Amino acid sequence: MLDWLSRCARVMIFRAVGRHTLSMWATVAQRMTHGASSGDPMKLNESPFLSSEVLTAKVNDGSTLSTSWVRGGGVLLSSEADAWILTQGQNLTYLELTSGSKDLDQRATNPEIRWVLQDARPGRVSLRYFTPQKTLALPQLDILIDTRAVDQMRQSGRIDTDDITIAAAWLREEFVCDDPTDNSSMVFLAIYGADRKGQVQLVGRRMALDLREDDQGALWFERLARRPRAVEQPFTLMLGDIRILDAAANVKPVGVGQTDKLRAAATTPGGYLDLWRLYGQREWERTLRKGAQVQALQYTRVTPVSAEGGGWILQGDPIALQEFMKRWLEETDGSELAEVGATPPDWSAERDLEAPVARGRAAIKGGIYQGTDGLVLKTDDREPPCPGYVYLSLAGHRTQHLRRIRARQSIEGGYGVPGLSALLLDIPLPRVRASRLPPLTRHVRETFYRGSPTDRQIEALDVALNTPDVALIIGPPGTGKTQVIAALEQRLSELNEGQVIAQEVLISSFQHDAVENALGRTRVYGLPAIKIGGRRDQSGEDPLGAWMHEHETRVSGVLSELKAAHPKYQAFSDSQTLTRNLLMLGSPPERRKQDLDTLIERLDEVERHGHVRVGFQWRQRWSSVRNAGYGSGGASIVPPERRLGLRRTVRSLRTEAVSFLDDGPERASSLLNRVSGYQGWLQPEDQETLERAELANEPDETLLLALEQLQMRLLDRLSEERRSLAQRNRLPDDMRDLLRELQTLLAEAVVNSEWGSIVAVERYQEAFEVQERRVRQAVETYSSVVGATCQQAVSRQMALLKDGSEDAIAGLRFGSVVVDEAARANPLDLFIPMALARRRIVLVGDPRQLPHLLDPEIEDEIRSERGEQVASSTYQQSLFERLWRQFERRKAIDGINRVVMLDQQFRMHPRLGDFVSKHFYEKAGLGRVHSGRAEADFTLSIPGFGNAVAAWVDVPAKDGPEGRPHPGSRTRVRDAEAKRITLLVKILIDQLPADASIGVITFYSGQRDAICKALGSGQQPVMELVDGAWRAREPFAQLPGGGERLRVGTVDAFQGKEFDVVLLSAVRSNERQVEIPASEAEGSERDRFEVQASGRYGHLRTSNRLNVAMSRQKRILIAVGDRAMFEGHIAEACVPEMHAFLAFCGEEARRG
């Protein structure tokens, strides 16, 4: 009733006093509706943090919940034995989980989760939830507002009155949430990092409210802003009686002095996540400083590089340009992009990116260099604004930083896998239970080599499937972790936990190579994985493209076999092709009769040999159309220069009795003579009519009528010959209709014939050949596995694929997330795919291989700031290793096994495998890695090395020491080794079979470049420089069956790769002294030893890097370097693995 009165009041007032007074009366109407003292608070199901997904469960007895249950109200979910109990006040019912329940059982173990009854239908309930990081109960809390707050709200359009009572009511409606089931009130407090400690912010349906504390401890309205909806903000749920009061009403606020509790509740607990937040913030600040140091250069003129494009020349003050380029070269590494804009950037405004920054049109970016006429911006983008500014582009860094922030906030907020935040913080978990899903099925077995997984591979599947949250698979080199990932994908698709086939599994890693390698074996439902995003240089593998090529080749082979078995099928194929061509291209008049006759001949063969019949009715109608003159064809075309004369002759035909008596027969005879050279131009009946007229003395009415009709037809025909070639070739419409009908008849008739299978395969192949885009779209729609790097897992392209909208990034979720080479990923990047998982996270990696890379200066800066809060392992230890050690401790508490190490390698010769196992895994306490292949499997003969599987090629110090490529360089090079390796590589290429692969590994980029340069010179170069990067020349780049034949690179480029022969360039050859400390030596002596040892051996002291470098080979590992550097007790103390390998090479040499 009040709503109706309100509407009536508005209409009457508007008519009476006009629009300008409506604002005041709107306030009156609002008071009539809501009352002057309080607004209508948000309901529980309107919470800004309510989950987007809806979980369903079956009511045990199949009944419908009674009307006493409040939809949109809070409920409690608990378990008793294997039963699930749902309660709301005095109401209670038992639930049975279904496929629609998804991970309800896992989430229900978290006591912080709040459940909301979304809906109740016969036999089923729907639930949603929100997950506060903390819950704080206060008896009462008052927030004060004044005229300043009212003015701000009115200016921003939130209210249209200066009545403070209305303002208070609006704030209560926006920020206070009521649960109708128990009449409790609550507000949502945003949680921020320790650097914003003290900030108290309420989060409402659409807005965020910053509060401040005065000297007496009372809370005041400070600022109202729109809530960033794209961020999954962690929050604290505050329960109590919340009031919003007029500060001028002399009402003493309740809750004064409790602000410290609010601040604590609105701040992250610190620890691991906060330290990584701090690292990311410091990294971003350093990037901003770089941009500020480069500064912005103003330009006043823009001209294109050339008419064909290629970029833009930016011109301005020449001196300022030179100074800008000097700063650019000092601060960047040459790969950075520049950006142009109408105004210079304000770097200080972007320091805090905890909330997303709204941005307009994408900026113009590109590489820059100094040209003769100005600064050249290399880009194919639109023309830059003029005048404008050019500066260092931070767009990529900004995107990276924001993605990291959002992922961390999502984890802190409890979104995604239940308990993930507790695992990362290493704090106690709520009670959790592992599932009991069987790991193996017939199809899962088939994904393994010969269908025989090892015991540890089966265990790895078991742990990955049944973990309540996170599972770790430790995969030493060659142990088949890629097979395990493929088997896991297959098993997850069979379970179909999310009841959604497409894009339910995300495969991620920190770099493209690892993603492509992990996706290489994916064939769930026979479909490949979809890879999102690519490298800047557009290189790399496309799993879908490779699958399409592979599939098309296989289909072509099957089709060839089928056609060979049914040679008469060619007639059917010809009839299809001819019908299609007649419809699309038509037929020239001079050849039309032949084409149509050929079609009928092929149809006769099809009926005779394939028993595919089109039916008598169609043939009868086809004959009628042809007999009517359509498509008789065969007529010659009158040359253009003869048409005018022929047209005059046709018009001179006599079609009336009087004129015919004058010279009718002569005119007919003249026309017959003129067209005699154009065979078939006249139809038989036309020829007959002219011949009758030629012999007639007196015409009858029938002849005159026939001549008149003939004249009209011939004039029309001459007009048609003036049309375009396509128009002349086009068949008549009724003939085209019959051809379309023929296509349908043939398609229906062939299905049940012996040629049906051939037609099906032929159409399948045709789709790959001419409908590539549609095939891609179909595979993308149904493929259950998606791959992307950690950063690109939350790209707009991913949102568009998964949800059909680029704006759906915040809601991206996958049932399961698998991260390969997880030990190499920076935790800030690893958080991104981990935050996307709904049910489980599987981290696959090896803590004994390459670690993540960090900036030591940032680490030192944070350590000096935070002191003892930063443990020595916080930044140096990978997240993978941190979880591995933590999970071993947790197993003793909850009995859940979350870690499995694969223990059987299939890559290396057994003797090499045993060496790697002993020195890199057994010594680290990880257990032995067995060899799964016998020595007899490795039959490749290596010229000059006999049966040895390890060898050392000595390049003594006298041949030349190590050095720097140029003054100031940080990398190292040894030319003597580069030359020796070049000689070895060329010998091996010449003497090994074409299907043998060679890898050349070094620890220094300078040595890599020196080896590539040497291999690219001489009479038979095997490397070439393309776009600034070295690569193998075409004859040496690919193996016959695919894969790399030759690769030269640093260790970082080889993880996940394998080659038959590997050459390892040691590089280090110097006379630096090392003093080995005694076992009882003090810390300072040991520190001095570490410095001296690193100065002598450098990267060779990093066990993880050595492990990767020494485990890429299948048949033989050949070290090339100064042998003396790795002999004796100093080498044994400084580089024990290299010292042991030198001894191993001696043993192999004695084998002969």
Secondary structure, DSSP 8 states (H G I E B T S, - for coil): -HHHHHHHHHHHHHHHH-GGGHHHHHHHHHHHHH-SS----EEGGG-TT--SS-EEEEETT-----TTS-TTSEEEEEEETTEEEEEETTEEEEEEE-GGGTTHHHHTT-TT-EEEEEEEETTEEEEEEE--SEEEEEEEEEEEE-HHHHHHHHHTTS-SS--HHHHHHHHHHHH-EEETTTTEEEEEEE-B-GGGTT-EEEE-SSEEEEEEE-TTS-EEEEEEEE--TTS---EEEEEEEEEEEEGGG----SSTT-HHHHHHHTB---HHHHHHHHHHHHHHHHHHHHHHHH--EEE-EEEES-TT-S-EEEE--HHHHHHHHHHHHHH--S---EEEESS---GGGGS--SS-----S--EEEEEEE-SSSEEEE--S----SSEEEEE--HHHHHHHHHHHHHHHHHHTT-SSTTHHHHHHT---------------HHHHHTSGGG---HHHHHHHHHHHH-SSEEEEE--TTS-HHHHHHHHHHHHHHH-TTS--TT-EEEEESSHHHHHHHHTT--GGG---EE----TT--S--HHHHHHHHHHHHHHHHHHHHHHH-TTHHHHHHHHHHHHHHHHT---HHHHHHHHHHHHHHHHHHHHHH-----HHHHHHHHHHHHTTTT--------HHHHHHHHHHHHT---SHHHHHHHHHHHHHHHHHHHTTSTTSS-HHHHHHHHHHHH-SS--HHHHHHHHHHHHHHHHHHHHTTS-HHHHH---HHHHHHHHHHHHHHHHHHHTSTTHHHHHHHHHHHHHHH-HHHHHHHHHHH--EEEEETTGGGSHHHHHHHHS-TT-GGG--EEEEEETTGGGS-HHHHHHHHTTEEEEEEEEE-TTS------HHHHHHHHHHHGGGS-THHHHS-HHHHHHHHHHHHHHHH----EEE--EE-SS-HHHHHHHIIIIIITTTS---EE-S-GGG----BTTTBT-SEEEEE--GGG---B-SSTT--S-B-HHHHHHHHHHHHHHHHHS-TT--EEEEES-HHHHHHHHHHHTSSSS--EEEETTEEEE-HHHHB-TTSSBSEEEEEGGGTTT--EEEEEEE-------------TT--HHHHHHHHHHHHHHHGGGG-HHHHHHHTSSEEEEEEEEE-GGGGSHHHHHHH-HHHHHHHHHHHHHHHH-
